[in-house]
Amino acid sequence: MPLLGAHMSIAGGYYRAVDEAHTAGCDCVQLFTKNNNQWRAKPISEDDIAQFRDKLIARNIAHPLSHACYLINLASANRLLWQKSVDAMVIELERAEQLGIPYVVVHPGAAVEATEAAAIKNVVRAIDEIHRRTGKLAAMPLLENTAGQGSCLGWQFAQLAAILDGVKQPQRVGVCFDTCHAFAAGYSLGEREAYQATWREFDSTVGIERLKAIHLNDSKRELGARVDRHEHIGRGKIGTESFRLLLSDARFCSLPMYLETPKGEHEGETWDVINLRVLRGLVSSPSGDRTAPAASPSR
């Protein structure tokens, strides 16, 4: 059984994300180390670091994962935005290092006015520069596959592979796989044959050995819609069988997986508790045909 967790808020202190994860029944936790919609970042104090690290041990929460600011666009053709994004990603990695977080998930970025090939080159240049400036850090970026909205890169496995193959230090970059994004991009995770075909393609292009984390999200939109709308597990278009196959896949038995489903409550329970219970129930069930409560509005 893989380690299951969720994205938690750091409101009130970094340690609060660990407490929330423990309360929800998580094995692991994902968090932002700063406001995800601002460039500026308040310095992390020694107390913040000590409390966070101590709580991980006390609550038995493993594999903390950080998600980078949404403003970062490493693919940008705008020189100022590209440089600002590189600077911001360096800070994200430095903050993760302070907290003892090994990976920072980041979206490759959007091409906007550039061609796909030029945008990929921009991402490669950005990662090389980030690596040059963070050579002494253990924390490393994880490129996340995207749904393919607009000109966003990373919705095709071949795009991720092109970035990874282009950087000078590919051993210092990993991948985070998002189920909603993959489905929205047109990669079926449904019945066994389709599931196996998707992972064969991922392995032949990106390489499963580069996979360090998985985001578990159902999708509000249909296969190939190229629209990023997360849904509660079993209440979207992906279907529970896909998640049963993923959680039962021996290749991923030790891989941490994190919910990014909508927050809120249903009948006195948080959706994180409900979604985790559905996921764990799928593993213990011989069939993926299970029913989850009705979903609250998507984020």
N, C-alpha and C positions, 0 to 999 in steps of 0.2 A: 504494500500500500504506500503510495507516494505521500510525502509530507504536504499537508494542505493548510493554506493560510488565506489571508485577505489583506487588502490595502486598508490601513488604519490612519486616522487623523493624529497629528502631533500637537493639536490644540491643548495648551496647558503644560506642555513639556514632551520631549521625545519619549520618555519612559511611559507616557500615557498610551502611546500606540501599542506598546508591549502589553500593558495591562488590558487594553481593549481586546487584543488578540487572544490573550489567555481567557478572558471572560467568554469570548465567542467559541472557544474550543479549538483554536488554531494551533498548528504545529510550527508555523513560520509566519513572518509578517513583512509586508511591504509598506513603505512610507515615503513622503517627500521630506527632504531635509531643510526645505525652505518653502516659502509661498510659491506655488507652481505657476502663478500667472504674473510674477514680478521678476525683474532682473536682479534687484537688490536682495541681499541676504544678510540677516543679522548674524554676527559671529556666534559660534557655538562655544559655550563656556565649559570650563573643566567640570563643573557640577553636572551640566547636561550630559557630558560624555560618561562620567562615572555612573550617574543614575541609569542611563540607558543600558550601558554594558552590564551593570549589576542586575537590572530587571530581566534581561535576557536569560541570565543564569537562574535567577530566582523563579521565574515563570516557566522555565524550560522551553523557551521559544528559540528555535534554531533558524539558520539561513535568513537573516535580515536582508532585505533588498530595498534599494532606493530607486525612485523614478525621477528622472530629470525634469526640469522646468519645461512647460509646453511651448514657451516662446523660442526655444532654441531651434535654429534651422541651419544645419550644417551643409545643406545643399544649396543655399542661397547664392545667387549670382550678384547680389548687392554686397559690395566689398565691406561696408560698415556693419551690416547685419551679420555677415559671415564671421567677421572678426569678433563681434559681440557674442555670437553663439559659441565660438571656440573658447573665449574667455570664460563664459558662463559654464561650459562643460568642464573646464579645468577646475573651477570652483566646486562644481558638483562632486567631482572625484575627490577633491581635497576634503570636503565635508564628510563624504562616505568613509574615507580613510580615518578621519578623526573618531568616528563612531564605531569603527570596526566592521563596516559593511563592505563586502567584497565586490559587489557589482552595482552599476548604475544603469538602469534601462533608459534608452533614448531612442526617439523616432529618427530615422535617417534624415528627414526633412522634405521640403517641397521644392520642386524645380521652378515653379512660378513662371518666369520669363525665359528660363534656360531650356535647352534641349535635355532629354533624359541622359544622354551620354555626358554632357557638360556638367549636369547636376551630380552625377555619380562621381566624376572627377573632383568636384568640390568637396564631397563628403570624404573621399579618400585623402585629399589634402588636409582637411580639417582633422581627421583622426591622426594622421601622421604628426601634425603640429601639436595636437593634444598629448600624444605619446611623448614627443620631444620634451614637453614642459612638465610631464608627470612621471618621468623615468624612474623615480625612487618610490613611487606609490605602488601598493599591491592592488588597490581598487582598480577595476577596469570596466569599460563600457560594454553594454549588451545592446546590440541593434534589435529593435522590435519590428516584426513584420506589421504592415499596416493594411487598412481596408481598401486603400486606393482612391480615397476621395480626392477630387481635383487633380493636382499634379504631385501628390505625395508619393515619394519613393518607398520601396520596400514591400509593395503589395505582391510583387512577383518574386519567387524564390531566386530567380536568376539575377534580379537586381541586388539582392542581399549578397549573393555569391560574387558578383562583380566588385562590390565594395570590399568584401573580405579578401578577395584575391588581389586587389590593388594596393592594399596598405603594406607598408614596409615591415610591420610587426604583427602579422595576423594572429599570433599566439596570444596577443594582448587584447583581443576583441572576441566577444561571444555573441550569442543570439538568445533573445527571449521570444517565444512563440505564443501568439495570442489566438485563441480559438475563434472568437468572433471576427477578428480581422481576417484570418485565413478564409473563413467561410464567406464573408462578404466579398473577398477578393476572388472567389470562384473555386476555392479548394474544398471539395466535399470531404466531410469527416463522418459521413453517415454510416451506411452498412459496411461490413467488414472489407469487401472488395474495394470500395471507394476510399475507405480509411487507409488501407494498405498502399493504394496507388499514390495518395497524397504524400505519405511518409517516404515512399520510395523516391519520389521526385525531390523531396526535401533533402534526403540523404545524398542523392546523386549530384545535387547542385551545391547546397550549403554544407552538408555534412552533419549528421546527428551528434557527432562528438563535440560540435561547437555549441550545442544546446545546453544552456545553464539554468533556465527557468521557463515556466509556462504560466500564462494568464488564462484562467478558466472563466469564460464568459459565453453565455448563449447570445443569440443575435435576434434583434427585433425584425431585421430585414432578411429578405430571401437570399439564397445562394447567388453570389456574383453581383449583388446590388451595388457594391463598392460604396456602401454607406456604413459608417461606424456608429452603431446603436446597440449598446450592451443590454442584455436581458438576464433575468434570473434563470438559473439552471433548470432546464426542463420546461420553461415557459416561452421559449423562442422557437426559431425556425431550425436550429441545429438538431434538436432532439436528444433525448437522454442516452440513446444507444451509442452515440459518438463519444460521450463522456465516459460511459462504461468501458468502451474499447480503450480509450486513452489511459484511464486509471488502472486498467488491468494489463497494460502493455509492459512486459518485463524490462524493456529497454529504459523505461522511465520510472522504475520502482523506487529509485533513490533521488529522483529529481523533485525539487520544491515547486509547488504549484499554488498560485495566488488568485483569489477571486478579485475582480474589479466590477462586480455587479452593483446595481443601484442600492443605495443605503436606505434606511428607514425601518419601520416595524410592521408586522402583520400579526394580528391576534396575540399581542403581548410578547412576541419574539422578534429579535432583529433579523433582517434578511440574511445577514452573514451566518447566523446560527442555522436558519432554515436551509440555505444553500449548501452549507457544509454537511448537514444531515442528509440531504438528498444525494450528494456526491458519495458519501461513505456508504449509504444504502445501496447505491448502484454496484459497488464493489462486492458487497455481500450477497447481492441478488444474482441469480442465474440469467436474468433477463433485464434489459435496459428499459422495459416498459413500466415506468413508474410515473406517478402524478405528483406535481408540486403545487402549492397554493397559488392562487392568482397573483400576478405581479403588480407591484406599485409602478407609478410612472417612471420611465427610464431617465437616467441622468442627462 
